[in-house]
Amino acid sequence: MLQPSHQQRYQKFKQVLEELHQTVIAKDFESVALPEQFQAVKQVFLSEVASLSADDFAVDIMSRWQSIQTEIYKQMRLLETDLMLLQASRSAATTQTRTANVCDRISTLIRYCEALLEQ
């Protein structure tokens, strides 16, 4: 089980991801809000989640945490790329496809947070 302080960190990260997801669903990505909001998500990730080390976790969950943490890192990098591609979209069809990709990526990150919070 995660320590309460770690639960709070992942809960905070999950919350900012959910807010970003709502922005994308609302199709508010043509404004300045989306890049700024992603930077806020990235900042929470770097300060709250990425700063944790395997030493902070009990031996029984360390392996699972490391696997999920690695996937979170990967998904965050891919999300940043997906958001750049979304903002560069010019046609409605491309925008729709890229919006779906971004939503899927955010949902995956939220599920990873939930998996850790359930431990």
C-alpha positions in Angstrom: 0.0 0.0 0.0 1.2 3.5 -0.8 2.0 5.8 2.0 -0.5 8.7 2.5 2.0 11.3 1.2 2.5 9.2 -2.0 -1.2 8.8 -2.4 -1.6 12.5 -2.2 1.0 13.0 -4.9 -0.6 10.6 -7.3 -4.1 11.9 -6.5 -2.9 15.5 -7.3 -1.4 14.2 -10.6 -4.6 12.4 -11.5 -6.6 15.5 -10.8 -4.6 17.7 -13.1 -4.8 15.0 -15.8 -8.6 15.0 -15.4 -8.7 18.7 -15.8 -6.6 18.5 -18.9 -8.9 15.8 -20.3 -11.9 18.1 -19.8 -10.1 20.9 -21.7 -9.4 18.6 -24.6 -12.9 17.2 -24.6 -14.2 20.8 -24.6 -12.1 21.4 -27.7 -10.4 24.3 -26.0 -7.0 23.4 -27.7 -6.9 26.3 -30.1 -6.5 28.8 -27.3 -3.5 29.3 -25.2 -5.1 27.3 -22.4 -4.0 23.8 -23.6 -0.3 24.4 -23.7 -0.4 26.2 -20.4 -2.5 23.5 -18.8 -0.1 20.8 -20.1 2.8 22.7 -18.6 1.0 22.7 -15.3 0.5 18.9 -15.6 4.1 18.4 -16.5 5.2 20.5 -13.5 3.0 18.5 -11.1 4.5 15.3 -12.7 8.1 16.5 -12.3 7.7 17.9 -8.8 5.3 15.3 -7.3 5.7 12.0 -9.2 9.0 12.0 -10.9 10.8 12.9 -7.7 9.8 9.6 -6.0 12.4 6.9 -6.0 12.1 3.1 -5.5 13.5 3.6 -2.0 10.3 5.3 -1.0 8.3 2.2 -1.5 7.8 -1.1 0.4 9.6 -4.1 -1.1 6.3 -5.9 -1.9 5.1 -3.1 -4.3 8.4 -1.8 -5.5 8.5 -3.8 -8.7 5.0 -3.0 -9.7 5.5 0.7 -8.9 8.7 0.8 -11.0 6.9 -0.8 -14.0 4.0 1.7 -13.7 6.3 4.6 -13.1 8.3 3.7 -16.3 5.0 3.6 -18.3 3.9 7.0 -16.8 7.2 8.6 -18.0 6.7 7.1 -21.5 3.1 8.2 -21.7 4.0 11.7 -20.6 6.5 12.1 -23.4 4.1 10.7 -25.9 1.3 13.0 -24.6 3.5 16.0 -25.1 4.2 15.0 -28.7 0.5 14.2 -29.3 -0.5 17.7 -28.0 2.0 19.4 -30.3 0.6 17.4 -33.3 -2.9 18.3 -32.2 -2.1 22.0 -32.2 -0.5 21.7 -35.6 -3.7 20.1 -37.1 -5.3 22.0 -39.9 -8.1 19.8 -41.1 -11.1 18.7 -39.1 -10.5 15.0 -39.7 -6.9 15.3 -38.5 -8.0 17.3 -35.5 -10.6 14.7 -34.6 -8.1 11.8 -34.8 -5.5 13.6 -32.8 -8.0 14.7 -30.2 -8.9 11.0 -29.8 -5.3 10.1 -29.4 -4.7 12.8 -26.8 -7.8 11.6 -24.9 -6.7 8.0 -25.0 -3.2 9.0 -23.7 -4.6 11.0 -20.8 -7.0 8.2 -20.0 -4.1 5.8 -19.9 -2.2 8.0 -17.5 -5.3 8.3 -15.3 -5.6 4.5 -15.2 -2.0 4.2 -14.1 -2.6 6.6 -11.3 -5.7 4.7 -10.2 -3.7 1.4 -10.3 -1.1 2.9 -7.9 -3.8 4.5 -5.7 -5.5 1.1 -5.3 -2.4 -0.6 -3.9 
